[in-house]
Amino acid sequence: GELEGLRAGIRSASTRLGVEDPQVQAALKMQSKAAAFKSYCRDLHLQLRVETLVQRMDDLVGKVNNHEHSLKLGPGLWEDPFLAWAREAVAVWLEDDARAKM
């Protein structure tokens, strides 16, 4: 997947350019953000409860929208099962919310 490819690219760049190189540092930061987002989506997927559904889904909408724009890793990022679930859950949530407001 995209995250594994990013890790491999960072290892290669670190060897060639050094860990202190600004591009390597930027890639490490992006990898860290992507990994944290994946962990958040995984945890939400596994721990979602009816009593916290509205709050957690509203939080997820914000996070997915933010990460779609800030993580410029390409469409392969969303092939991860938990990230794909999050993106689809947000789409359904927003669609249902729009219908409820009609």
N, C-alpha and C positions, 0 to 999 in steps of 0.2 A: 504494500500500500504506500501511499504518499508519505506517511510518517517514517516508515522504514527507509524509504529512499532518501528522505531528508537526513536521517541519522547517518546513513552511509556517505552521503555527500559531505556532511560536516566532518566526519572522520578523515575523509580524503583531503578536504581543504585544510583541516588542522595540521595534517602531516606536511602538506606543501607550504602553507602560509604561516602556520603557527597559531596557537590558540588565542593570542592577543590581537590578531588581525581584526579590524573593525567589521569586515564582512562575516568572518567566522563568529564573532560575538553577536552580530545581528541574527545570524542563522540559529545560534544557540538559544537566543531569547525567543525567537519564533517557535522553535521546537519545544521549549518549555511551556509557552502559552498553549500550543496545540495539545501537548500532553495533559496539561491541567484541565483544558476544556473537555478532552476525551474522558478523563477521570470523573469530572463533574457529570457528564452525560451518562456514563456507566452507572455511577452511584444513584443518580435520579431514576434511571430506568429500573434499577434493582430495588429501590426503596420507596417508590411512589405509592402514596396512600390516598384514599379518597378524602380524608379529612384535611389534607394539605394540598390537594390537587390544584385548586385555583391559584394559590400563591406560588407554588413551585412551577406551574406552567407559565405564569406571567413572568417569573424570573427567567425561565428557559427561553421565552420569546426574545427578551432583551439580550441574553447571551448569544443565541444563535445569530440574531441580526448583527450584533457587534462583531462576532468572529467571522461571519461571512465577508465582512469588509476589511477586517484587520489582519486576518491570516491569509495572505496571498500565496497559498500553496497549491492552487489549482484544484480542479474538480475531483481529483483522486482522494483528496482529504475526506470527502464525504462518502467514500466507499467503506470507511470503517463502520462496522455494524452499529455501534452506539451513536456515532455522529449521524449516520443515516437515519436511525430511529428518531433522534432529536429533531432533525430537520423535518421529517415527515410528521412527527407529533405536533410541531409548531404550525405547520401548514393546516393540519386538521383542526387544531385549536382555534386558529384565527378564522378559518372558514365557519366553524360552528358559532364563534362569537359574533361574526358578521350576520349570520342568519338569525341569531337570538335578538339582535338589535333592530331587525326589520319590523 
